[in-house]
């Protein structure tokens, strides 16, 4: 019997130990670093280096059940630190690299983080909040090319730990797939984020999803620029690559201007996107070589209906649309099947979907209701860290309450409408912001657009005046009059924004959703960057 026969392939650290034994030199991850050399990682690299980190954790007093944060962009050390946790039963808290100040302090305090693995570029932000983190034990600093520091650092460098030739090898200590692996925080679009406990079986679950839904082939090469701190990048790219050996190229962060060059350089056949990112890519100036790329499939969550078919045609590819949330729920629409605009159907035999009204009555096809989800086998549960009341409310009556308003057609295809409370209604009509964003995004000076609503000046209950927040391409001064002119020409009168809000950046969540809550807070009709339709 193999000496590794006790290992459980559904636990990521166990699986990688098996792979390091059977195909140690298989390159599975490529970290693309722009103008600098890329970093290629094998199964042996991941197993041995993550084991070194697990050993370092134990020496620092990090044990089973303790939490540790990882605060960096997409580097190899992120994956190594992730895999180290399950070896000893410690629980990773991936932190959005854009977190600062109060938000960073909240995530570290709420999760009771005992340690942080941090890249040198983010160390100053971490040190600002350290005095307010009571449970803290230690920091491990990751030094990457281009992040050299000038001052003295009084913390251990993870680089030096990883370069050791020998270490106290740690045997796998966790056998239970139900043991927590991560705490992933929700986006926090409406308030403080909530930490969702993710169990070790999440890796095994997405191994199944890869086989049934993503259907990657051995000849595929995957790509993502989404942050590995987000469930999407883990589910669509990282876990499938590790689980199948299909190589994945990973950028430090998302880049809409370089995405096609990266895919051409590495021969990437598939990449993952979130809806707002797709609009940003589509707003880039058209090029005669747009279709000259190796990508066959884009796996997207939230493709704007207004650009779906044009995106496919312009770049000569197909979109696999899917729906999912960190708390649960999964649906997908295979490329070329089902109606454009649908996010698909749930996996048969796994979970049940319903769209319901306020009294939990299922609505008729074509009508809008809240999407609720129930597991067909096993309990439907959500574990919010330290918030039993919110956990029970989220799964009231044995159904996961998604907070998403959807409709279903006669053939069972689901369509996303909006988040509860974010509906846009004007003069009695419900407004679809993605169409307005598509029209404004066609203007040559516009890089990104987010359309949201503010209370209508008329005072009509539930009605909104429309605001289009616009980010111009670098070095461009947008002429608001030309934008309003295009809106009047190409939009129905009721869809023409009342205001333009010109901004350097559109704030986003880790899942690349525009934070219209922040844009609303920044909005004042008298500000110099606000332009009213009546003046043009």
VOGU-3710 file (C-alpha; in Angstrom, 3 decimals, decimal comma):
1> xxxxxxxxxx> 0,000/0,000/0,000  1,259/3,478/-0,869  2,643/5,514/2,006  0,264/8,252/0,865  -2,868/6,092/0,875  -4,233/7,966/3,898  -4,513/11,216/1,888  -7,896/12,611/0,827  -7,849/14,118/-2,665  -10,806/16,383/-1,838
11> xxxxxxxxxx> -8,514/18,429/0,459  -6,244/20,693/-1,560  -3,065/20,191/0,472  -3,485/16,389/0,345  -4,139/16,468/-3,401  -1,015/18,511/-4,075  1,134/16,186/-2,013  -0,099/13,318/-4,194  0,660/15,262/-7,371  4,106/16,261/-6,106
21> xxxxxxxxxx> 4,807/12,549/-5,723  3,409/11,427/-9,096  4,197/14,335/-11,475  6,493/16,658/-9,507  7,871/18,658/-12,437  4,537/19,462/-14,083  4,307/23,262/-14,528  0,796/24,186/-13,511  0,844/27,940/-12,723  2,552/30,798/-14,559
31> xxxxxxxxxx> 2,594/34,178/-12,837  2,811/36,841/-15,534  4,652/39,958/-14,365  4,438/42,404/-17,258  7,886/43,517/-18,397  9,607/41,360/-15,772  10,268/37,635/-16,053  7,330/35,368/-15,369  7,350/32,881/-12,490  6,578/29,228/-13,248
41> xxxxxxxxxx> 5,412/26,899/-10,501  5,327/23,080/-10,474  3,392/20,663/-8,270  6,606/19,948/-6,376  7,142/23,687/-5,806  3,662/24,119/-4,377  3,821/21,110/-2,072  7,313/21,711/-0,687  7,071/25,480/-0,323  3,609/25,407/1,231
51> xxxxxxxxxx> 4,929/22,805/3,663  7,762/25,168/4,591  5,180/27,873/5,319  3,107/25,423/7,397  6,233/24,645/9,423  6,925/28,377/9,894  3,331/28,896/11,036  3,661/26,215/13,704  6,918/27,734/14,979  5,172/31,123/15,188
61> xxxxxxxxxx> 2,382/29,622/17,301  -0,240/29,401/14,543  -2,188/26,190/15,108  -5,368/24,333/14,170  -8,344/26,688/14,085  -6,265/29,867/14,119  -6,819/32,405/11,357  -4,163/34,091/9,264  -4,577/36,768/6,602  -2,947/36,974/3,178
71> xxxxxxxxxx> -2,673/40,555/1,913  -1,095/40,806/-1,531  -1,773/40,831/-5,236  -1,660/37,652/-7,314  1,745/36,170/-6,520  2,907/32,584/-6,194  3,199/33,164/-2,441  -0,553/33,727/-2,270  -1,174/30,164/-3,473  1,598/28,737/-1,307
81> xxxxxxxxxx> 0,153/30,443/1,777  -3,336/29,243/0,883  -2,206/25,609/0,666  -0,201/25,845/3,907  -3,348/26,379/5,984  -5,059/23,014/5,376  -1,817/21,200/6,239  -2,145/22,261/9,881  -5,837/23,238/10,007  -5,270/27,002/10,103
91> xxxxxxxxxx> -7,845/29,121/8,276  -6,836/31,657/5,625  -8,464/35,074/5,301  -7,766/36,427/1,801  -7,826/40,235/1,898  -8,665/42,417/-1,081  -5,356/44,148/-1,925  -7,212/47,453/-2,212  -8,212/47,368/1,477  -7,038/50,322/3,536
101> xxxxxxxxxx> -7,667/51,963/6,882  -10,937/51,102/8,596  -11,841/48,348/6,128  -8,473/46,618/6,557  -8,735/46,949/10,326  -12,268/45,517/10,257  -11,247/42,451/8,244  -8,287/41,667/10,489  -10,215/42,281/13,707  -13,436/40,568/12,697
111> xxxxxxxxxx> -11,555/37,465/11,546  -9,342/37,464/14,663  -6,265/37,097/12,444  -3,211/35,868/14,327  -0,741/36,486/11,494  -0,495/38,165/8,106  1,450/37,175/5,025  1,913/40,520/3,273  3,793/41,732/0,209  6,263/44,527/0,900
121> xxxxxxxxxx> 4,267/47,025/-1,163  1,333/46,755/1,269  3,327/46,594/4,503  2,924/50,359/5,203  -0,879/50,046/5,043  -0,774/47,071/7,394  1,486/48,821/9,904  -0,963/51,735/10,113  -3,657/49,507/11,633  -1,506/47,052/13,626
131> xxxxxxxxxx> -1,881/48,858/16,978  -5,629/48,148/16,825  -5,333/44,402/16,110  -5,375/42,670/19,525  -4,906/39,027/18,478  -1,857/39,620/16,372  1,207/37,368/16,610  3,464/37,809/13,591  3,965/39,120/10,062  5,661/37,358/7,173
141> xxxxxxxxxx> 6,842/39,758/4,466  7,038/38,768/0,799  9,577/40,728/-1,240  8,832/40,684/-4,995  10,767/42,294/-7,871  9,738/45,915/-8,211  8,717/46,102/-4,538  12,125/46,713/-2,991  11,960/48,612/0,295  14,386/51,255/1,525
151> xxxxxxxxxx> 13,709/51,186/5,270  14,443/48,471/7,817  11,917/45,643/8,080  11,757/43,931/11,456  9,691/40,955/10,369  10,734/37,586/8,898  10,955/37,439/5,110  8,921/34,601/3,646  11,382/34,537/0,723  14,147/33,338/3,050
161> xxxxxxxxxx> 11,922/30,630/4,534  11,058/29,363/1,049  14,714/29,245/-0,005  15,727/26,882/2,803  17,068/23,521/1,608  15,801/21,672/4,660  12,977/22,237/7,116  10,855/20,407/9,652  8,487/18,703/7,248  4,892/18,755/8,464
171> xxxxxxxxxx> 2,602/15,759/8,025  -0,990/16,453/6,949  -2,918/17,107/10,158  -6,474/17,585/8,875  -8,549/14,701/7,467  -12,036/16,220/7,716  -13,289/17,871/4,498  -15,726/19,866/6,643  -12,906/21,635/8,459  -12,792/25,336/7,482
181> xxxxxxxxxx> -10,215/26,310/4,869  -10,919/30,006/4,286  -13,030/32,911/5,443  -14,039/34,843/2,334  -15,722/38,176/2,965  -18,700/39,408/0,981  -18,308/42,522/-1,143  -19,891/44,815/1,392  -21,761/46,881/-1,193  -24,399/47,867/1,387
191> xxxxxxxxxx> -22,390/47,906/4,617  -19,751/45,969/6,530  -18,831/42,726/4,746  -19,652/39,371/6,340  -17,126/36,554/6,591  -18,309/33,310/4,994  -16,741/30,105/6,298  -15,476/28,013/3,373  -14,805/24,351/4,087  -12,103/22,103/2,674
201> xxxxxxxxxx> -14,653/20,379/0,440  -14,899/23,520/-1,731  -11,837/22,321/-3,667  -13,430/18,949/-4,366  -16,713/20,581/-5,342  -15,070/22,721/-7,993  -13,184/19,716/-9,288  -16,641/18,332/-10,133  -17,773/21,664/-11,593  -14,659/21,720/-13,789
211> xxxxxxxxxx> -15,586/18,345/-15,256  -19,297/19,081/-15,724  -19,351/22,806/-16,568  -16,008/24,409/-17,464  -14,995/21,260/-19,417  -11,377/22,314/-19,871  -9,334/20,134/-22,217  -5,672/19,109/-21,777  -4,790/21,447/-24,661  -6,314/24,480/-22,907
221> xxxxxxxxxx> -4,352/27,267/-21,237  -6,317/29,353/-18,738  -5,917/33,005/-17,839  -7,130/35,324/-15,109  -6,348/38,799/-13,869  -9,049/38,628/-11,198  -7,776/38,766/-7,647  -7,211/35,343/-6,100  -8,809/36,764/-2,956  -12,145/36,474/-4,797
231> xxxxxxxxxx> -14,097/33,241/-5,171  -14,389/33,652/-8,944  -10,662/33,402/-9,645  -10,386/30,414/-7,349  -13,385/28,584/-8,813  -12,839/29,252/-12,522  -9,045/29,322/-12,781  -6,922/28,373/-9,750  -8,713/25,263/-8,459  -9,341/23,834/-11,960
241> xxxxxxxxxx> -5,683/24,337/-12,913  -4,422/22,656/-9,758  -7,035/19,906/-10,012  -6,522/19,002/-13,690  -2,966/20,086/-14,484  -4,270/22,382/-17,241  -1,849/25,328/-16,925  -3,088/28,740/-15,834  -1,509/32,130/-16,487  -2,180/34,632/-13,702
251> xxxxxxxxxx> -1,527/38,378/-13,759  -0,860/40,432/-10,646  -4,074/42,333/-11,318  -6,693/42,790/-14,014  -5,611/44,808/-17,041  -8,138/45,515/-19,744  -5,580/47,124/-22,069  -3,126/44,175/-22,006  -5,487/41,228/-21,738  -5,376/40,274/-25,434
261> xxxxxxxxxx> -1,595/40,681/-25,674  -1,182/38,389/-22,668  -3,493/35,766/-24,157  -1,626/35,897/-27,481  1,782/35,633/-25,784  0,895/32,556/-23,738  -1,680/30,999/-26,087  -4,512/31,280/-23,558  -7,715/29,645/-24,761  -10,045/30,716/-21,938
271> xxxxxxxxxx> -10,272/33,475/-19,375  -12,679/34,562/-16,670  -14,465/37,888/-16,387  -17,055/39,678/-14,341  -19,664/41,728/-16,138  -18,316/45,207/-15,433  -14,890/44,172/-16,688  -16,352/43,010/-19,981  -17,830/46,451/-20,612  -14,446/48,033/-19,898
281> xxxxxxxxxx> -12,702/45,755/-22,407  -15,391/46,421/-24,992  -14,941/50,186/-24,567  -11,312/49,945/-25,700  -10,878/51,380/-29,227  -11,678/48,726/-31,879  -8,719/47,184/-33,683  -8,663/45,287/-36,954  -6,815/42,484/-35,140  -9,341/42,085/-32,315
291> xxxxxxxxxx> -10,454/38,675/-33,575  -6,871/37,495/-34,005  -6,501/35,844/-30,605  -6,373/32,248/-29,293  -9,288/32,618/-26,863  -12,187/30,284/-27,554  -14,301/30,721/-24,418  -14,828/33,528/-21,933  -16,335/32,342/-18,655  -18,296/35,327/-17,441
301> xxxxxxxxxx> -20,585/36,206/-14,561  -22,848/39,141/-15,335  -22,338/39,710/-19,067  -24,243/42,879/-20,029  -27,025/41,873/-22,410  -26,420/45,026/-24,448  -22,936/43,934/-25,578  -23,113/40,110/-25,350  -23,380/39,201/-29,044  -21,187/42,068/-30,247
311> xxxxxxxxxx> -18,462/41,011/-27,794  -18,559/37,449/-29,133  -18,449/38,622/-32,741  -15,759/41,264/-32,275  -13,316/38,884/-30,560  -14,434/35,657/-32,298  -15,225/33,645/-29,169  -18,130/32,238/-27,165  -19,349/33,184/-23,693  -20,095/30,630/-21,000
321> xxxxxxxxxx> -22,270/32,553/-18,564  -22,616/31,490/-14,946  -24,097/32,602/-11,664  -22,744/31,996/-8,202  -22,242/33,580/-4,815  -19,764/32,831/-2,067  -22,673/31,785/0,182  -23,921/29,264/-2,380  -26,052/28,830/-5,485  -24,759/27,853/-8,896
331> xxxxxxxxxx> -26,177/28,030/-12,420  -24,699/28,192/-15,896  -25,550/28,648/-19,583  -23,293/26,675/-21,952  -21,894/28,526/-24,981  -24,387/28,655/-27,821  -27,271/27,227/-25,790  -30,238/29,015/-24,301  -31,302/32,629/-24,781  -28,814/35,493/-24,822
341> xxxxxxxxxx> -29,024/37,372/-21,533  -29,750/34,336/-19,354  -27,352/33,195/-16,645  -28,576/29,651/-17,176  -30,068/26,853/-15,107  -28,923/25,147/-11,901  -26,931/21,935/-12,120  -29,512/19,119/-12,239  -29,630/16,940/-9,164  -27,564/19,373/-7,096
351> xxxxxxxxxx> -29,840/22,273/-6,144  -33,292/23,705/-6,735  -34,015/27,312/-7,790  -37,208/29,317/-7,334  -38,166/32,950/-7,915  -40,598/34,030/-5,208  -42,610/37,038/-4,112  -42,526/38,634/-0,655  -44,731/35,819/0,718  -42,485/33,064/-0,686
361> xxxxxxxxxx> -44,988/32,189/-3,405  -43,298/31,138/-6,639  -43,912/33,730/-9,347  -45,092/32,840/-12,838  -42,632/32,633/-15,783  -41,753/36,124/-16,998  -42,446/37,703/-13,605  -39,705/38,980/-11,307  -39,045/37,588/-7,842  -36,214/36,933/-5,411
371> xxxxxxxxxx> -34,035/33,950/-6,261  -33,961/31,382/-3,479  -31,868/28,217/-3,576  -32,113/24,847/-1,845  -29,690/21,939/-1,858  -31,340/18,727/-3,042  -29,071/16,578/-0,865  -27,854/17,768/2,512  -28,543/20,948/4,444  -28,774/24,381/2,900
381> xxxxxxxxxx> -26,554/26,387/5,209  -24,438/29,495/5,414  -21,907/30,069/8,182  -21,261/33,777/8,668  -18,346/34,224/11,043  -19,612/35,224/14,494  -23,082/36,085/13,176  -25,511/33,252/13,851  -28,536/35,534/13,451  -27,515/36,612/9,935
391> xxxxxxxxxx> -26,711/32,991/9,033  -30,188/31,820/10,072  -31,882/34,748/8,339  -29,991/34,002/5,108  -31,358/30,434/5,083  -34,830/31,028/6,521  -37,149/28,102/5,860  -34,331/25,945/4,521  -33,793/28,139/1,444  -30,803/30,375/0,732
401> xxxxxxxxxx> -32,081/33,934/0,236  -29,804/35,352/-2,464  -31,079/38,938/-2,476  -31,061/38,822/-6,285  -34,184/39,642/-8,284  -34,598/37,317/-11,262  -37,140/35,995/-13,723  -37,514/32,630/-15,431  -38,823/31,891/-18,916  -41,149/29,041/-19,902
411> xxxxxxxxxx> -38,167/26,728/-20,558  -36,520/27,288/-17,178  -33,778/29,754/-18,178  -33,099/32,360/-15,488  -32,433/36,076/-16,057  -30,852/38,465/-13,562  -32,725/41,738/-13,021  -31,105/43,551/-10,079  -30,157/43,326/-6,430  -33,017/43,922/-4,018
421> xxxxxxxxxx> -33,186/47,638/-3,324  -31,138/48,671/-6,356  -33,958/48,894/-8,890  -33,934/51,950/-11,158  -37,376/53,334/-11,991  -38,036/56,537/-13,886  -41,427/57,921/-14,894  -42,899/54,499/-14,189  -40,413/52,599/-16,381  -37,801/50,215/-15,027
431> xxxxxxxxxx> -34,447/51,215/-16,498  -31,752/48,745/-17,572  -28,464/50,558/-16,875  -26,335/48,205/-19,007  -27,916/49,530/-22,217  -27,179/53,138/-21,211  -23,631/52,124/-20,244  -23,202/50,456/-23,638  -24,257/53,582/-25,547  -22,089/55,958/-23,517
441> xxxxxxxxxx> -19,191/53,494/-23,603  -19,197/53,655/-27,412  -17,854/57,211/-27,245  -14,153/57,249/-28,117  -13,181/59,224/-24,995  -14,955/56,978/-22,466  -13,054/54,242/-20,630  -15,619/53,126/-18,017  -19,233/53,920/-17,166  -21,483/53,238/-14,188
451> xxxxxxxxxx> -25,131/54,311/-14,290  -26,967/54,615/-10,962  -29,928/56,435/-9,484  -30,444/59,199/-6,948  -33,812/60,223/-5,463  -35,810/62,010/-8,142  -35,964/65,786/-7,899  -39,704/65,459/-8,490  -40,026/63,745/-5,110  -41,980/60,852/-6,636
461> xxxxxxxxxx> -41,716/57,826/-4,289  -39,433/55,108/-5,644  -38,435/57,198/-8,646  -34,833/58,001/-9,615  -32,931/60,589/-11,558  -30,167/58,894/-13,531  -26,472/59,635/-13,056  -23,789/58,349/-15,431  -20,409/58,220/-13,719  -17,735/58,322/-16,413
471> xxxxxxxxxx> -14,009/57,661/-16,378  -12,185/59,043/-19,448  -9,157/57,460/-21,047  -5,913/58,766/-19,568  -5,043/62,267/-20,738  -8,518/62,959/-22,180  -10,777/65,835/-21,142  -14,347/64,706/-21,803  -16,784/67,188/-23,323  -20,073/66,610/-21,430
481> xxxxxxxxxx> -22,028/68,216/-24,251  -20,898/65,536/-26,709  -21,900/62,771/-24,278  -25,360/64,266/-23,752  -25,691/64,708/-27,514  -24,944/61,023/-28,079  -27,414/60,023/-25,357  -30,208/62,114/-26,883  -29,479/60,611/-30,293  -29,142/56,930/-29,331
491> xxxxxxxxxx> -31,318/56,481/-26,225  -35,013/56,686/-25,473  -35,765/60,039/-23,773  -36,526/58,299/-20,472  -33,064/56,686/-20,461  -31,025/59,861/-20,993  -29,084/60,577/-17,762  -29,963/63,712/-15,847  -26,357/64,103/-14,704  -22,846/63,188/-15,771
501> xxxxxxxxxx> -20,302/62,607/-13,006  -16,749/62,795/-14,390  -14,344/60,907/-12,148  -10,756/59,649/-12,349  -11,750/56,182/-11,140  -14,928/54,244/-10,532  -14,629/52,560/-7,106  -15,178/48,809/-7,222  -15,557/45,798/-4,995  -13,085/42,924/-5,142
511> xxxxxxxxxx> -15,501/41,297/-7,603  -15,138/44,318/-9,898  -18,677/45,522/-9,284  -18,986/49,292/-9,334  -19,598/50,685/-5,859  -22,436/53,039/-6,729  -22,936/53,541/-2,990  -19,621/55,432/-2,883  -20,403/57,310/-6,092  -23,682/58,420/-4,516
521> xxxxxxxxxx> -21,835/59,609/-1,419  -19,456/61,597/-3,629  -22,293/63,121/-5,677  -23,299/66,732/-5,148  -25,110/68,637/-7,930  -23,003/71,726/-7,246  -19,603/70,016/-7,608  -17,358/70,994/-10,508  -17,337/67,429/-11,883  -21,147/67,212/-12,093
531> xxxxxx> -22,900/68,277/-15,308  -26,681/68,620/-15,639  -28,605/67,761/-18,782  -30,581/71,016/-18,718  -27,377/72,987/-19,320  -26,582/71,215/-22,606
//
